[in-house]
Amino acid sequence: MSCCVLEEEDFRRCCLLLLQRSEQLSDGWSWEAVQGSEEGYLRKTALRPVAPSPARDQTGSGSDSGPPASCQSCPDPQGQEKEEEESGLGASSDIAEDDEEDEDDGVCTVSEGSSQVLQYEYHILHSCSYAAPVLYFRAFTQEGRSLSLEEVWSSVHPNFRLRLQSSPLNTITLQEHPLLGQPFFMLHPCRTEEFMRPVLQAAQEQHRPVNYVLSWLSVVGPVVGLDVPLKYSTQLCPAAAPGSSTQPG
């Protein structure tokens, strides 16, 4: 695997190592193969508690990439970004660097009268165009209603939301899932190389193994409520060398 490019074979090897660690931690990731195809993706579902509350007026977005802030997202109870940076799992991305300051008593809300628990479904796919992983997701209420783009935006932490809105090509959009043909939300991968480059270069200079997919996920996941448990960093699996025949199954 070159410093900043993730080819599909390397993507599959990184996924396999992530799956092995996920199984050890009972973290719920699985590999979903597409019937009649050699392609596949990582999948995880998670329940995310929310609390209905009146919308708050938080100005300053100045962009039509998403609606004005109407909530604060649930804080990370483990102080994830700080500890991930210390362990080498996190990346020094503009998206994540200020989240630590806002680990307060914020409550994640979607809209007044919404369900108390939402179900999120996350998919990690490989993009040949960007030579990088891409995060697709969708969310449902307990009654089975799909969340709208506005409701998804309202559940994004204010710090993340403002940063996403400042870059229209690095935002949450509604797209067709490339393997399933169904509508999913997607975090655009156009800046993946930008924030992954320093992480991968540092690991290369220090001759330290790094799992591209796991490090990338620790940065983009929290933006949409998907946290990477800190236990992943206590026993990081090295990325498999190019040429290995192992792949997720």
Backbone bond lengths (Angstrom), bond angles and torsions (degrees), N, CA, C in turn:
res aa  C-N    CA-C-N  psi(-1)  N-CA   C-N-CA  omega(-1)  CA-C   N-CA-C  phi
1 M - - - 1.470 - - 1.519 109.17 -
2 S 1.320 118.19 121.05 1.448 121.76 177.85 1.520 108.93 -68.00
3 C 1.326 114.77 173.14 1.454 118.72 -170.80 1.520 113.70 -58.32
4 C 1.328 117.76 -46.05 1.456 119.16 -172.25 1.519 114.38 -123.19
5 V 1.307 117.63 4.11 1.459 120.59 -178.56 1.521 109.33 -113.48
6 L 1.310 116.03 131.17 1.454 121.59 179.57 1.520 108.97 -112.00
7 E 1.317 115.89 103.71 1.458 120.13 176.94 1.521 109.60 -77.30
8 E 1.332 115.93 164.77 1.463 119.80 -174.15 1.527 112.57 -62.00
9 E 1.331 118.17 -39.23 1.457 120.11 179.46 1.522 111.11 -62.97
10 D 1.336 116.01 -42.00 1.457 120.13 178.17 1.528 110.82 -67.70
11 F 1.327 116.15 -36.44 1.465 120.39 176.16 1.530 110.09 -58.07
12 R 1.318 117.03 -46.00 1.462 120.72 -178.85 1.529 111.29 -64.78
13 R 1.325 117.16 -38.53 1.460 119.30 179.01 1.528 111.12 -67.13
14 C 1.327 116.09 -41.33 1.467 119.32 177.23 1.533 110.44 -63.12
15 C 1.332 116.05 -38.95 1.465 120.10 178.50 1.524 111.00 -63.98
16 L 1.331 116.43 -41.23 1.454 120.21 179.57 1.528 110.95 -59.88
17 L 1.331 116.55 -44.51 1.452 120.41 179.79 1.527 111.23 -66.47
18 L 1.322 116.43 -38.28 1.462 119.70 176.22 1.525 110.54 -63.82
19 L 1.334 116.74 -40.99 1.467 120.90 178.81 1.524 111.56 -62.91
20 Q 1.323 116.83 -39.58 1.457 120.39 179.38 1.524 110.73 -62.73
21 R 1.334 116.21 -43.74 1.468 120.01 179.01 1.526 110.53 -69.81
22 S 1.328 117.11 -37.46 1.466 121.02 178.03 1.520 111.07 -60.94
23 E 1.322 115.71 -40.11 1.462 119.13 179.22 1.519 110.94 -65.25
24 Q 1.322 117.14 -38.90 1.459 120.97 177.30 1.524 111.31 -62.60
25 L 1.329 115.72 -36.29 1.467 121.25 -176.30 1.524 112.98 -94.90
26 S 1.355 116.51 -2.26 1.473 120.95 -175.45 1.521 110.27 53.32
27 D 1.334 115.78 48.45 1.458 121.28 -175.07 1.521 113.35 -93.22
28 G 1.328 118.15 -4.86 1.458 119.88 168.35 1.513 117.98 91.53
29 W 1.331 119.40 2.30 1.456 119.66 178.29 1.524 110.51 -76.64
30 S 1.331 116.57 145.13 1.460 121.53 176.77 1.520 108.72 -141.84
31 W 1.336 116.28 160.23 1.455 121.58 176.61 1.517 108.71 -102.26
32 E 1.323 116.62 123.44 1.456 122.12 -179.26 1.526 109.71 -108.08
33 A 1.324 115.94 113.03 1.467 120.28 177.64 1.527 109.46 -84.67
34 V 1.324 116.54 143.38 1.459 121.77 178.53 1.522 108.13 -88.05
35 Q 1.323 115.70 122.74 1.457 120.68 -177.49 1.523 111.45 -57.54
36 G 1.338 115.47 132.84 1.455 120.46 179.53 1.512 113.99 76.39
37 S 1.327 117.21 13.82 1.456 121.58 -178.18 1.523 109.31 -145.23
38 E 1.324 116.10 158.21 1.464 120.74 175.38 1.525 111.25 -87.00
39 E 1.314 116.61 -4.34 1.456 120.82 -177.11 1.531 111.31 -82.56
40 G 1.316 115.37 161.13 1.451 121.12 179.02 1.522 110.21 -167.70
41 Y 1.327 116.38 -177.33 1.458 120.65 -177.33 1.526 109.81 -156.90
42 L 1.318 115.01 158.51 1.468 121.06 173.10 1.520 108.79 -81.45
43 R 1.316 116.42 143.29 1.465 120.60 -177.97 1.520 110.24 -138.53
44 K 1.329 115.12 141.28 1.462 121.09 175.05 1.518 108.73 -150.85
45 T 1.326 117.03 139.92 1.458 121.83 172.99 1.520 108.71 -113.67
46 A 1.306 116.02 147.75 1.462 120.35 -178.59 1.513 110.10 -150.15
47 L 1.319 116.21 144.70 1.461 121.85 174.53 1.515 108.57 -92.64
48 R 1.324 115.72 133.52 1.461 121.21 -177.89 1.514 109.44 -123.95
49 P 1.335 118.46 114.00 1.467 120.47 -179.03 1.521 111.27 -70.43
50 V 1.325 115.67 141.55 1.457 121.73 175.89 1.519 108.42 -133.64
51 A 1.318 115.72 162.80 1.459 120.60 179.39 1.515 109.14 -132.64
52 P 1.337 119.40 118.95 1.464 121.31 178.70 1.518 110.82 -62.04
53 S 1.320 115.86 138.09 1.462 120.86 176.01 1.509 108.40 -158.88
54 P 1.347 117.50 158.70 1.461 119.67 178.41 1.518 110.21 -59.95
55 A 1.329 116.15 145.84 1.461 120.71 -179.81 1.516 109.59 -65.16
56 R 1.334 114.15 141.81 1.446 119.80 177.51 1.515 109.01 -104.19
57 D 1.319 116.02 141.76 1.462 119.93 179.80 1.511 108.59 -90.01
58 Q 1.323 117.04 105.80 1.450 121.99 176.71 1.514 107.32 -116.40
59 T 1.305 116.19 103.94 1.452 121.17 -176.50 1.514 110.52 -84.04
60 G 1.328 113.84 171.66 1.454 118.49 175.13 1.500 112.73 111.80
61 S 1.333 118.47 -3.63 1.454 118.24 -179.10 1.518 110.12 -70.57
62 G 1.348 116.62 -47.14 1.462 119.88 175.27 1.507 113.43 56.88
63 S 1.322 117.84 28.19 1.463 120.71 -177.15 1.490 109.59 -148.31
64 D 1.323 117.02 148.64 1.447 120.42 177.13 1.513 111.18 -97.14
65 S 1.362 117.43 17.59 1.463 120.22 176.66 1.514 111.00 -69.70
66 G 1.348 117.04 -20.65 1.456 120.52 179.73 1.503 108.73 -165.40
67 P 1.318 118.94 169.72 1.459 121.85 -177.16 1.508 111.71 -75.64
68 P 1.334 117.98 164.50 1.459 120.19 175.22 1.504 110.12 -58.88
69 A 1.337 115.67 153.94 1.461 119.48 -178.44 1.511 110.05 -63.55
70 S 1.336 116.08 132.13 1.460 119.42 178.33 1.512 111.16 -124.43
71 C 1.351 117.67 6.14 1.450 118.93 -178.88 1.501 109.94 -164.97
72 Q 1.316 115.09 169.39 1.444 122.26 168.50 1.507 107.53 -112.47
73 S 1.313 116.38 141.67 1.459 118.23 -178.69 1.514 110.26 -82.70
74 C 1.337 113.54 165.88 1.456 119.48 -179.03 1.511 109.82 -64.18
75 P 1.348 119.34 130.64 1.456 120.51 179.43 1.507 110.52 -69.44
76 D 1.326 116.23 154.09 1.465 120.83 176.34 1.514 108.39 -77.09
77 P 1.334 119.17 113.97 1.457 120.78 -175.00 1.513 113.02 -68.60
78 Q 1.332 118.30 -13.89 1.454 119.81 -176.31 1.521 112.36 -104.40
79 G 1.344 117.66 3.63 1.456 119.23 -177.58 1.511 110.41 60.75
80 Q 1.301 116.00 49.23 1.468 121.49 -166.25 1.516 113.86 -61.13
81 E 1.352 116.96 -48.59 1.457 117.75 -173.04 1.515 111.77 -58.44
82 K 1.341 117.31 -42.00 1.459 120.24 -177.18 1.503 110.99 -63.94
83 E 1.336 117.26 -48.07 1.447 120.27 -175.91 1.508 111.45 -71.17
84 E 1.341 117.73 -32.16 1.455 119.19 178.21 1.517 110.35 -65.85
85 E 1.337 116.51 -37.90 1.450 119.16 179.65 1.518 110.32 -64.55
86 E 1.349 116.70 -40.89 1.443 120.51 179.59 1.512 111.80 -65.60
87 S 1.339 117.53 -33.13 1.460 120.94 -177.21 1.516 112.90 -86.22
88 G 1.353 116.61 -10.81 1.458 119.77 -178.79 1.506 113.10 91.24
89 L 1.332 117.70 -0.12 1.461 119.86 -178.94 1.503 111.08 -79.27
90 G 1.348 117.94 -40.07 1.458 121.15 -176.80 1.514 111.34 -78.53
91 A 1.336 115.92 169.37 1.462 121.86 179.03 1.509 108.85 -119.45
92 S 1.337 116.34 152.32 1.458 120.80 -179.64 1.511 109.46 -84.59
93 S 1.315 115.94 70.80 1.460 121.68 -175.97 1.507 110.77 -98.56
94 D 1.346 116.15 148.00 1.456 120.46 173.52 1.510 110.65 -61.10
95 I 1.327 117.52 -27.34 1.457 120.94 -177.63 1.508 111.38 -66.44
96 A 1.361 117.78 -36.89 1.455 119.78 -168.27 1.509 114.64 -108.25
97 E 1.343 120.34 -10.68 1.441 120.89 -164.40 1.522 114.53 -67.15
98 D 1.337 118.81 -26.40 1.454 119.92 -175.69 1.516 114.17 -100.44
99 D 1.326 118.29 2.48 1.463 119.88 -173.43 1.510 112.18 -65.95
100 E 1.355 116.35 -28.94 1.457 119.84 -177.07 1.514 112.04 -60.97
101 E 1.353 115.60 -32.59 1.452 118.95 -178.03 1.512 112.34 -67.18
102 D 1.329 117.42 -20.02 1.454 120.51 -174.11 1.507 113.31 -108.37
103 E 1.330 118.20 21.69 1.452 120.52 176.90 1.530 107.40 -82.64
104 D 1.339 114.21 77.52 1.445 119.28 -176.20 1.515 108.33 -119.80
105 D 1.310 116.00 -142.69 1.458 120.20 -177.86 1.514 111.49 -97.98
106 G 1.312 118.18 28.91 1.460 121.48 178.91 1.516 111.15 -62.14
107 V 1.309 116.38 146.82 1.459 122.06 179.58 1.515 108.82 -119.19
108 C 1.312 115.91 131.34 1.455 120.28 179.55 1.517 109.87 -75.44
109 T 1.318 116.98 125.86 1.460 121.09 178.07 1.512 109.29 -130.00
110 V 1.311 116.69 155.20 1.461 121.13 175.64 1.513 109.23 -113.26
111 S 1.294 118.93 -63.89 1.455 122.10 174.30 1.513 108.08 -158.09
112 E 1.294 115.54 157.28 1.456 120.46 -176.36 1.526 109.71 -60.49
113 G 1.328 115.80 129.33 1.457 120.78 179.22 1.513 113.46 86.41
114 S 1.325 118.51 8.04 1.459 120.81 -178.28 1.518 110.47 -77.62
115 S 1.338 116.59 171.31 1.454 121.60 179.05 1.517 109.99 -64.49
116 Q 1.336 115.03 155.84 1.445 120.29 179.25 1.525 111.83 -78.56
117 V 1.309 116.92 -20.53 1.457 120.82 -179.26 1.528 108.82 -133.99
118 L 1.320 116.80 134.15 1.453 122.60 175.63 1.525 108.96 -112.20
119 Q 1.309 116.08 147.72 1.453 120.32 174.95 1.515 109.07 -106.10
120 Y 1.322 115.76 122.26 1.456 122.29 177.73 1.517 109.95 -104.73
121 E 1.316 116.01 140.71 1.454 122.51 175.38 1.525 107.68 -122.20
122 Y 1.332 115.95 118.92 1.454 122.09 -175.78 1.525 110.59 -110.66
123 H 1.324 116.53 135.90 1.456 122.56 175.66 1.529 108.77 -125.71
124 I 1.322 116.56 137.01 1.458 121.65 174.25 1.521 108.01 -114.34
125 L 1.329 116.00 118.45 1.453 122.64 -179.15 1.521 109.78 -118.41
126 H 1.320 115.16 164.85 1.461 120.04 174.80 1.517 109.38 -99.80
127 S 1.327 116.20 133.85 1.460 121.84 176.00 1.519 109.00 -101.94
128 C 1.322 116.13 116.37 1.463 120.22 176.65 1.527 110.50 -67.63
129 S 1.330 116.80 -35.22 1.459 121.13 -177.32 1.527 111.73 -64.20
130 Y 1.335 116.52 -41.63 1.457 120.79 -177.72 1.523 112.63 -100.67
131 A 1.344 117.21 -5.49 1.469 121.66 -177.21 1.521 109.52 50.46
132 A 1.322 114.80 51.27 1.468 121.14 -175.65 1.525 109.37 -156.67
133 P 1.325 117.09 159.71 1.466 119.76 173.80 1.516 110.54 -74.29
134 V 1.330 115.86 154.46 1.469 121.58 179.07 1.524 108.08 -133.26
135 L 1.325 115.90 138.41 1.462 121.20 -179.99 1.524 110.55 -100.90
136 Y 1.326 115.84 117.68 1.461 123.07 172.62 1.525 107.52 -108.12
137 F 1.340 116.76 147.93 1.461 118.75 178.72 1.527 109.96 -157.70
138 R 1.328 115.17 162.41 1.461 121.94 171.29 1.513 107.49 -147.98
139 A 1.328 115.85 160.84 1.461 120.42 -175.08 1.516 110.13 -139.10
140 F 1.334 115.21 146.13 1.458 121.84 -177.39 1.520 109.86 -134.25
141 T 1.334 115.20 151.38 1.456 120.33 169.84 1.524 108.34 -79.96
142 Q 1.328 116.93 172.74 1.460 120.74 178.60 1.521 111.59 -63.94
143 E 1.336 115.98 -24.04 1.458 119.97 178.61 1.523 112.26 -83.03
144 G 1.335 117.37 -2.54 1.452 120.87 178.15 1.507 115.05 92.70
145 R 1.325 118.10 5.89 1.465 120.89 179.44 1.522 110.12 -79.94
146 S 1.326 117.18 133.34 1.460 121.43 178.13 1.522 109.93 -75.09
147 L 1.304 117.15 140.01 1.449 121.25 176.87 1.524 110.08 -72.91
148 S 1.309 115.78 143.75 1.457 121.38 176.14 1.520 109.10 -79.71
149 L 1.329 116.31 167.65 1.456 120.49 177.88 1.527 110.74 -60.50
150 E 1.337 115.92 -38.61 1.471 119.59 179.11 1.526 110.75 -62.74
151 E 1.324 117.75 -42.08 1.460 120.70 179.87 1.517 111.42 -68.15
152 V 1.334 116.36 -37.01 1.463 119.14 176.42 1.518 110.25 -63.39
153 W 1.338 116.32 -44.09 1.462 119.81 177.97 1.528 111.15 -60.64
154 S 1.325 116.79 -37.08 1.464 119.65 -177.31 1.514 112.23 -68.31
155 S 1.329 117.35 -18.66 1.457 120.16 -179.53 1.524 112.58 -92.09
156 V 1.344 116.99 -4.27 1.454 120.77 178.35 1.522 109.36 -81.73
157 H 1.328 116.88 136.51 1.455 121.46 -179.49 1.534 110.11 -55.64
158 P 1.337 118.75 138.85 1.468 121.42 -177.35 1.527 114.18 -51.16
159 N 1.334 117.97 -41.47 1.465 119.93 178.99 1.520 111.22 -60.64
160 F 1.327 116.61 -46.47 1.454 120.82 179.51 1.522 110.39 -65.21
161 R 1.343 116.45 -40.95 1.453 120.46 -175.50 1.530 111.36 -62.32
162 L 1.318 116.75 -44.40 1.454 120.34 -179.36 1.521 111.16 -63.96
163 R 1.313 117.04 -38.09 1.464 120.32 179.73 1.521 110.81 -69.02
164 L 1.323 116.00 -40.66 1.460 119.58 178.88 1.524 110.91 -65.22
165 Q 1.333 116.53 -41.15 1.459 120.13 -177.61 1.524 112.20 -68.39
166 S 1.337 117.43 -23.55 1.462 120.23 -179.65 1.520 112.12 -76.34
167 S 1.340 116.47 -10.91 1.459 120.26 179.22 1.520 108.63 -132.82
168 P 1.333 118.50 94.81 1.464 121.84 -174.56 1.523 114.62 -55.54
169 L 1.340 118.16 -28.17 1.460 119.40 -179.18 1.518 112.13 -88.01
170 N 1.326 117.11 -1.87 1.454 120.38 179.31 1.529 107.08 -122.50
171 T 1.317 115.69 67.09 1.452 119.63 -170.54 1.511 110.38 -142.21
172 I 1.314 115.75 178.49 1.464 121.50 176.85 1.521 108.38 -89.68
173 T 1.302 116.41 124.82 1.458 120.75 179.35 1.523 109.63 -132.61
174 L 1.306 116.27 160.93 1.456 122.20 176.42 1.525 107.90 -94.26
175 Q 1.329 115.90 120.18 1.454 121.85 -175.91 1.524 110.32 -133.41
176 E 1.318 115.33 163.12 1.461 119.91 173.16 1.530 108.78 -82.03
177 H 1.317 115.73 129.26 1.462 120.70 177.60 1.532 107.94 -60.71
178 P 1.346 118.66 124.04 1.462 120.29 -173.83 1.528 114.64 -66.29
179 L 1.325 118.38 -20.47 1.457 120.98 -179.43 1.523 113.03 -105.10
180 L 1.326 117.09 -26.69 1.463 120.42 -176.96 1.526 112.86 -105.40
181 G 1.324 117.68 -19.04 1.458 120.52 -178.95 1.512 113.74 69.83
182 Q 1.331 118.09 21.72 1.456 123.05 -179.69 1.525 109.75 -112.39
183 P 1.338 118.16 155.61 1.467 119.62 179.83 1.525 111.71 -71.07
184 F 1.311 115.73 128.16 1.461 123.70 177.15 1.519 108.42 -136.59
185 F 1.314 116.25 155.91 1.454 120.74 169.60 1.526 107.51 -84.79
186 M 1.333 115.93 149.90 1.453 120.23 -176.97 1.518 110.03 -139.63
187 L 1.334 116.04 140.71 1.456 121.56 169.52 1.527 107.06 -91.11
188 H 1.318 117.08 116.46 1.463 120.51 -174.06 1.534 110.41 -63.19
189 P 1.348 117.59 134.52 1.470 121.13 -173.65 1.523 115.23 -90.18
190 C 1.343 118.49 13.54 1.459 119.20 -171.12 1.525 113.23 -63.44
191 R 1.335 119.07 -25.18 1.470 120.37 -178.42 1.528 112.80 -105.65
192 T 1.321 116.23 12.10 1.462 119.15 -178.44 1.526 111.78 -58.95
193 E 1.317 116.29 -47.52 1.468 118.98 -179.27 1.524 111.16 -60.71
194 E 1.322 116.08 -36.59 1.469 120.45 -177.68 1.522 111.96 -60.77
195 F 1.350 117.62 -46.68 1.457 117.18 -176.48 1.528 113.14 -89.20
196 M 1.338 117.60 -15.38 1.455 119.53 177.44 1.526 112.52 -87.03
197 R 1.315 117.99 -23.93 1.462 120.70 -176.25 1.526 113.12 -54.82
198 P 1.356 119.79 -52.35 1.471 118.36 -178.81 1.528 113.27 -63.02
199 V 1.327 117.20 -32.97 1.466 120.28 179.26 1.529 110.31 -65.74
200 L 1.328 115.90 -47.23 1.454 120.48 -177.12 1.527 112.10 -72.02
201 Q 1.331 116.80 -36.80 1.457 119.41 178.17 1.522 111.27 -65.60
202 A 1.343 116.57 -41.19 1.464 120.04 179.03 1.527 110.82 -63.49
203 A 1.326 116.61 -41.51 1.459 120.32 179.12 1.522 111.00 -64.66
204 Q 1.329 116.12 -38.64 1.461 120.37 179.89 1.528 110.48 -66.88
205 E 1.315 117.63 -43.40 1.457 121.58 -179.85 1.523 111.70 -65.06
206 Q 1.329 116.51 -33.45 1.464 121.33 -179.11 1.527 112.53 -91.47
207 H 1.340 115.91 3.41 1.471 120.98 -177.94 1.523 110.51 52.89
208 R 1.315 114.56 42.26 1.459 121.37 -177.84 1.523 109.25 -109.80
209 P 1.328 118.28 129.42 1.468 119.79 179.33 1.522 110.93 -66.87
210 V 1.319 115.70 146.41 1.465 120.65 178.66 1.520 108.54 -144.79
211 N 1.302 116.30 138.66 1.455 121.70 175.62 1.523 106.92 -95.67
212 Y 1.325 115.93 108.27 1.469 121.34 -175.55 1.525 111.08 -53.01
213 V 1.336 117.03 -50.17 1.465 120.82 -174.92 1.525 110.88 -63.11
214 L 1.321 116.91 -41.46 1.461 120.50 -178.59 1.527 111.41 -67.61
215 S 1.332 116.78 -43.38 1.470 120.03 179.00 1.523 110.86 -65.37
216 W 1.328 116.08 -42.82 1.470 120.75 177.74 1.521 110.90 -61.01
217 L 1.329 117.03 -43.58 1.457 121.27 -177.65 1.521 111.67 -64.45
218 S 1.324 117.25 -32.89 1.463 120.02 179.64 1.521 112.01 -66.23
219 V 1.349 116.36 -19.40 1.463 120.74 178.93 1.525 111.28 -92.23
220 V 1.334 116.96 -50.42 1.459 119.46 -173.22 1.520 113.39 -84.30
221 G 1.333 118.03 -27.06 1.459 120.60 -176.51 1.519 114.33 -58.28
222 P 1.345 118.80 -50.02 1.464 119.79 -177.88 1.519 114.39 -59.21
223 V 1.330 117.70 -22.56 1.468 120.59 178.70 1.524 110.66 -58.94
224 V 1.325 116.71 -34.67 1.467 121.09 -178.37 1.529 111.30 -118.23
225 G 1.325 116.33 32.10 1.459 120.83 172.30 1.510 115.68 79.46
226 L 1.329 118.77 13.17 1.463 121.81 -179.63 1.525 108.74 -106.34
227 D 1.324 116.10 101.03 1.451 120.88 -178.43 1.524 111.06 -91.92
228 V 1.316 116.23 145.38 1.459 122.38 176.08 1.521 107.72 -97.64
229 P 1.337 118.67 115.19 1.463 120.59 -179.34 1.519 112.10 -53.78
230 L 1.318 116.47 141.12 1.459 120.66 -178.28 1.522 112.25 -63.46
231 K 1.325 116.96 -20.91 1.464 119.26 -179.19 1.518 111.77 -65.79
232 Y 1.326 117.64 -19.40 1.465 119.43 175.20 1.523 110.64 -61.01
233 S 1.331 117.05 -31.05 1.459 120.92 -175.31 1.514 113.13 -84.21
234 T 1.326 118.38 -9.48 1.459 120.25 -177.62 1.518 112.48 -81.26
235 Q 1.322 116.69 -15.60 1.455 120.40 179.51 1.518 108.23 -150.79
236 L 1.321 114.97 66.60 1.454 119.75 -176.72 1.520 110.50 -66.22
237 C 1.319 115.96 130.23 1.457 120.26 176.96 1.521 109.05 -83.46
238 P 1.325 119.02 134.74 1.463 120.35 177.16 1.512 110.71 -67.91
239 A 1.320 115.95 148.90 1.462 119.66 176.73 1.520 108.48 -69.41
240 A 1.309 117.11 136.77 1.450 121.11 -178.46 1.519 110.34 -66.29
241 A 1.328 116.41 147.57 1.449 120.63 -179.13 1.521 110.31 -71.02
242 P 1.321 118.16 144.13 1.461 120.44 176.57 1.523 110.87 -54.58
243 G 1.302 115.22 140.36 1.450 119.85 178.96 1.510 112.74 104.42
244 S 1.350 116.43 -9.79 1.468 118.71 178.21 1.513 110.06 -69.11
245 S 1.320 116.51 145.65 1.458 120.49 -177.65 1.518 112.31 -91.90
246 T 1.332 116.70 -1.26 1.453 120.70 -177.23 1.516 110.57 -73.61
247 Q 1.331 117.23 140.59 1.452 121.22 176.55 1.522 108.54 -151.91
248 P 1.363 116.01 158.92 1.450 119.21 179.70 1.520 109.67 -58.44
249 G 1.307 115.63 146.83 1.455 119.54 177.72 1.496 111.26 -146.30
